[in-house]
């Protein structure tokens, strides 16, 4: 068995795990990152693309902000399309100059992987059967299989950044773990396509046919979504049908702005709200999707993971620099306070913008009234804008 000794063992080479490794490396703290998939798969995963300023700042701290600055699209506002009328929410005006940046999670991951290897960091792909041991001691361990060889990573702490289906959350005893979940009765059918954006900013559309989001990855690649049933079969949605449905869910005055193009990625995303508490057990710390999932309506998934990494990296750096355990002891409570605020905002946006079916007619009328209020009240728009650009760490 091959044995490696490091300070922090990190499970998962998504943005959370890679960003944590980079921030620790900048502070002189060693880590090993273990990833079940191969590099091509990890760099090809299509995920979120709206970054809060706090996330952008963390990426700069990690030394991976150069391409983001060149290629990221600054969005100073968002649009709501409701009852055949498009209204802008001016984020910068309402928040004192704050905005968001559109830059795909795929690109963030590529930048972090390149930086990790450039710095000579230990990043291992194709790690099968990662298992967690001895987290209630001061010498936790990770074991995994690579090819025919068994490996062990001995460390001081373990960071579980391995997503919803990884082993980290499962390592918490049932007597300790509390799970809170809401599953929504719809999903999002999403496409990536070679086409220009509809307008200069994202459009959130509430329509009798269902919700739609008109987004982008660049000025030549769009990322659009339509509300669908959770068990949607992609075979039932040829490209022409998707483009037509996207057109119909726009306000009539905007329908001519939708341009079609080659669809090169198509998927269905289920919608759920999920939180696991606590986010720490012994020397195991959960971060990102291992601890929480939000519906993508509020653009909080990647940004919440970055928030976790902010708190966890500072806590580990303080421990190694000053033998200060306060940040580690308070990590779960601190991170969860921000998580639940983001859950509330994501639930609110989802509930307000989606069609829940004829059995929810009362709720639909309430949502229409809520939207009418939000779009006519500067105070309500300010609350939305403050949450959308990201609450402070």
N, C-alpha and C positions, 0 to 999 in steps of 0.2 A: 504493500500500500504506500502510495506517495503521500507525504505529510508536508504541509506548508503552515508556517506560523505567521500570523498577521495581527493587526490591531482590531480591524473591523471587517467582518465577513458580510458581504452584501449579496442577497439573493435577488436576481432580476436585473437585466440590462435594458430596461426601459428608461425613460427620462428621469424618473425618481432615483433609481439606483445609480445610474451614470452620473447624474448631477451631484449626488451625495459623495460619490467617489472623487470627483474633481475638486469639490470644495474641501474635502478632507486632505487631499493631496497638496493643495495650496497651503494648508496649515502644517504640512509635514507629518501627517497621520497616514499610515499605510492601510491599504484595504485590498481585498480580493473580491472581484465581482464574478458571480456564477450565473450563467444563463442557459436555460434548457434548450433553446432553439439555436439554429446556426445564424451567422451574421447576416446573410442575405435575407432571411425571413424577418429578422429584427428590423433591418433597415427598410424593409418593404411594407411594414404595417402602417395602415392608413388610420389616423386618429385625428384628434382635435387640431385646431389651427388658430385660435384666438388667444393671445397672450396678454395677461395683465402687466402693468408696469413693474410690479414686484417680481414677477417671473423673469421679465427682461433684465432687470437689475441683477438677479441671481445668475443668469447666464453670463452676463458680463463679468461678475465676480469669479465665475468658473473659467474664464478665458475663452469663451466660445461665442462672443457677440459680434464678431467681425462680419460674417456672412449674413447674420440676422439684420445688422444695420444696413447692409447693401440691398438685400432682397425683401426684407419685411415691409409690409404695407401698413402704414399708419392710418388708423381709422379714428377720426375725431367724432364720429357719431354713428348711430344706427337708425334704420327706418322701421316703422310699424305700418303694415298695410291692413287696414280694418274698414269694413263696410265701403269698399271701393274707393278708399282714400288713403294716400300714403303720407305719413307724418314723420318728421325727423326728431329724434332725441339727440340733442347736441351735447355730447358727453363732455367736451372740453369746456363749454360755457357753463354747464351745470356743476362741474366738479373742480373748477379753478385750474383748468389746463390739462387735466389728465385724459388719457386716451388708451386705446388698445392697439396691439400690433398683430396683423394676420401673418403667420409664419407657421407652416405645417409641422405637426409633431414629428412626422417622418424626418424632416430636415433637422429639427432639434436633435433627434437621436443620432443621425449621421454625424453632426458636428461634435457631439459628445464622444462618440466612438472614436472618431479621428483624433480628438484631443487626448483621449485616454491612451491610445497606442503611441501617439507622438511623444507623450511624457514618459513612456515606458511603463505604464501602469499595468497591473495584472487583471486582465479581462479574459474570461474563459467561456467559450461557447460550447454547445453540445454536451452539457452536463446533465446526465440522466439520473433520475431518482434522488434528487437532492433531499437530504434528511437533516433534521435539526436535533441536536443533543445537548443536554446538560445546561439549559439556559437558566436554571435556578442556582447554578454555581458561578464562580468567577472565572471559569475556563470553559465556555461553551464551544461546541464543535459543529462543523458541517461535514457531511460525507456525501459523495456522489460517485457515479460511474462514468468513465470516459473510455469508450472502446472496451478493451478487455481489462483495463486497470481500474482499481478502486482508489479513491483519493480522500484525504481528510484535510480540512482547513481548521486549525486551532486559532482561536481569536479571543479578544476581550469582550466584544459585543457583536450581536448579529442584527442587521437591518433587513427586515422582510419587505422588499420592494417588488414582489413577484406577482402582483396582480390578483384579481379576484379568485382565480383557480389555483394559485400556488400553494405550497405547503406551509407557509409562515402562519397564517391565521389558524390553520388546523392544528398547529402546535400548542395553541392555548387550550388549557383544560376546559371542558364543558362547564365545570363549576365556576369558572372565572369569566367566561365569554358571554357577553350580552349582544344580541343582534337585533337591529331595528330595520324593517324593510317595508317598502311599498312598491308593488309591481303595477305598472300602468297597462290599461287594456289596448295599447297600440304600440307600434314601433315606428322607426324612421327608415324609409327606403332612400338610400343615398347614392349619388353618382359623383364621379370625377370625370370631367369632360374637357376636351380642347375647345373652348369657346370663351368669348369675352364676358366679363361680369355684366349683370343687368344694369346696375348703377354703380356709383363709386363706393358704396358702403353696403353692409348686410341689410337684407330685408326680412323681417319676421312678419309672416302673413297669417292672420286668422280668417278663415274662409269657411262657408257652409260645407264645402267639400272636404275640409280638413286643413290642418296646419301645413305650411310650407316655409322653408328657409332658403334664401338665395344668397349664397356665400361664394368665396373665391379662395384660391391658393396663390394666384398671381394674376396679372392682367391678361393672361391667355389660357388659364386653367380655372374652371369653376368647380365648386363643391355645393351641390344643391340637394335638398331633402324634401320628401313629402311624407306626411302622416299616412300610415298603412296599418293593416292588422298585423299582430305579432308573428303569425305563421305564414306570412306572405311568401309565395313561391316566385322567385325571380323569373322563372320561365313564363309566368303570366304577365310580365312587365317588359316587353320589348322596348327598345330605345324610343321609338316613335310615340308609344303610349305615355312614357315618362315625360317626354318633352311637352306633349299636349296637356298632361295633367298639371305640369308646372306652369304652363301658360294660363290655364283656366283659373289657377289659384292666385294669380296676380290681379291687381286692380285693372279694370278695363283700359284706363289711360296708359298703363305701363306694359300691357301685353305685347306690344310691338317691340319692346326693348329686349325681350328674351331672344337670344341667339343660340341656335343649336350647334352641335359639333360632335366629334367622335367621342363616344363614351368608352373609357378604358378601365373603369372600375365601378362595380355595382355591388351593393350589400344592403342587408337589413339589420338595423341596430335595435335590440329590445330596449325598453325604457324601464328603469327601476331607480328607486332611491334606497340606499343601503348604508348602514353604519355599524361597525363592530367596535365594541368597547370592552376592555380598555385597549389602547394602542401600545401598551407595554406589558410584558410579562417577564419578570426576572431581567435577564440581559438581552431579551429579544424585543425589538422595536418595530412596529408596523408603520409603513408609509405608503401613501398613494392608494391605488385600487385594492391593495390587500386589506385595507381598513374601511374604505368607503367608495361608493359609486353614486354619482349624481346623474340625473337625466341631462342630456347635453344642451337643453334649451338655454341654460344660463351661461354656457361656455366656461364651466368651472372645473372640469375633471383634471386636466393637466395642471391648472393653476393651484388647485388644492394640493396636489402632489408636491408641487414646488414649495408651497407653504409648509408642509410637513418637513421637507428637506431643510428648509430654512431653520426651523426650530431644532431639528435633530442634529444638524451639523454644528450649530452654535453650542448645543449642549455637550457634544462630544469634544469639540475644541476646548471648551472651558474645563472639561474634566481632565484632558491631557495636559493642558497648560497650567492649571491651578489646583488640580485634584478636587474640583468643585462638582458636587453631584446634584446640585439644586436643579439645574436644567434637565438632567436625565430623570430625576424624580418627578418633575413637573411636566415632562414632555406630553404625556397622554392628555392631561387636563387642558394644557395650553393649546395643543393641536385640535382637540375636539371642540373647543369653544369656537374656533374659526370654521371647522367642518360643519357644525350645525347651523351657523349663519349662512353658509353657502348652500346647505341643504334647503333651508327655508326659502332662499331666493330662487333656487332651481325649481322647487316644488311650485312656488307661486307663479313663475313664468310658464311652467308646463301647464298648470291648471288653467291659467288665464287664456292661453293661446290655442289649446287643442279642443277637438270635438270629441266628447265622451259618449256620444250616441243619444238616441231619442229618449232613453230612460233617464237621462240627466238634463231634461229640458229646463228645470228650475235653475240648476247650476250654470247652464249655458247662459241664461238671461242675466244671472249675477255676474258672470265673467264679462259679458258685453257691457254691463254697467261699470264694472271695474276698469275695463280698458277705456271707456269713454271718460272716466274720471282721470285716469293716469295721463291721457293725452290732452287733457284740458287744464291740468293743474301743474304749475311749476314745482310746487313742493313734492308732488307725487313723482314727477319726472326726475327730480333731483335724487330722490330715494332710489329709484331704478338705476340712474346713472352711477351713483356712488357704489352700488353693489356690482354693477356690470364691469366697471373699470378695476374693481378689486378693493376690498377692505384692507387696511394696513396690517402688516404682520405684527 
